[in-house]
Amino acid sequence: METLRSRQTAALKQLLNLNQPFTQSLAVEPTWKLLIFDGYGQDIISPLLNVKQLREAGVTLHMHLNSQRETLPDVPAVYFVSPTESNIQIICNDLRKSMYDSYYFNMIYPLPRPLLEDLALSAVEGELCNKYKRSLINSWRLSR
């Protein structure tokens, strides 16, 4: 019987698998990525996935959104944050600096249109608009 916890864990693993179905197959090497979260995202992730499970999902580094972060131009970044104005401004700065190879935005609750427009403008300023994809689970992907 599938529990709420197992469904939540599966949803997080799919999120970490760049919104593709997660498989446990050893034949498939995961895409290595950076996970960026805020306090609310951390509160959701930490009871469901331990560091070993994050590594198995391809997360090489996990960092708080407000921490000092370096540019990693060859690594995709997966964001799992609340769409607050302050969080979106930090993400916009990341986009303007082209800090990562690609960006996967996973908002914990719906992103207000004005903040979405701020993200879009920052992506243009960071010259990241070659690809844009929105899935039905409040995720966005931008890459160079």
N, C-alpha and C positions, 0 to 999 in steps of 0.2 A: 504494500500500500504506500502510495506516494504521500509524503507529509509536506506541510507548508515549508518547513526548513529545507527539505530536499529540493523543492521547486525554487526556493530563493537561491540556494547554492547553484543550481543548474543555470538560473538566469544570470547570476554573477559570472559564472564560468563562460557563458556565451558572450557576455559583455567583454570579458578579458580576451576572448578569442576573436576580437574585432567584429563582434556581432554576427559571427558565423557559428553554426552548431558545433559544440565542443565534443571531441572524441577522445577517448582514453588510449587510442591506438599508439603503440610504440613506433609504428612505421611512419607516423606523421610527426615531424619535428615542429614544435610550436613556433610562431612568429615571436621573436624576442621584442619586448616592449617596456615602456615606462608607464607606471600607474601613478596618477596624480589625483589626490582626493582632498576634500575639506573635512572638517570635524564631523559633519553629519554623515558623509560618505564613509569615513573611518568607522563610525559607530555601526553602520550597516555591514561593512565588510568583515570587521574583526571577529564577531562571533560566528561567522559562517565559513571563513577561509583562513587557514594558518599560512605561515610563510612557505612551508613546503608545497602546499597546494597552489599558492601564487606562482612559485617557481615552475611547477608542472604546467601551469597555464601560460608560461612564457614571460612572466613578469620578472625582469632582471633587477629592477629598482622600483621601489615605491616611496613616494614622497608626499608630504603635505603641500597643498597649494601655496600656503604662505611661507614655505621654507625657501632658503636660498637655493636656486636651481641653476645648473650650467646648461649651456647649449649642447645638444646632442643631435647633430644634423642628420645622422643616419638611422635614428631610432624613432619608431612611431610612439606617440603619446596617447594614452587612454585617460581621459578625465572622467571622474565620477564625483560630481559636485552638486550642491544646491545652486540654482541660478539666481544668486543674489547680485545686486549691483556691484559690490566690491569684488566678488569672485569673478564676475564677467570682465571687469576692468583688468584684473590680473591676467586672465586668459587672453584678452585683447592685446596686452603688452607682449605675451608670449608669441602671438600671431605676428605682430609687427616686427618682432626680432627674428622671425623664422627659426625658432629654437629647435624644432623637431622635424623629422621627415614628413610625418603626417599626423593628423589630429583626429581623435575620435571623442566626441563630446557626448557624455551620458549624463543628462540632467536628472536629478532625483525627483523633481516635480516640473511641471510645464514651464518653459522659458517664455517670458513675456516678449511680445513682438519688438518693443523698442530695444531690448537687450539683444535679441536676435539680430536686429539691424546693426547694432554696435559690433557684434561678432563678424558679420558679413563685411562691414567697412574695414575692420582690422585685417581680415583675410586679404582683401584687395590691397591694402597698404603693405602687407607682408608678401605680396605677389604669390599667393597660395591658391588662386582660383582656377587652377587647371581641372580640378575634380571637386565635385560637391555631391554629397549623397545624404539623403535623410531616410531613416528607417522609421517604422511605426512605433518604436519604443523610446521615443524622445532622444535619439542619437543622431549625431551629425559627424560627417567625416570630411576633412579637408586635407589635401596633400599637394605637394609641388609637382 
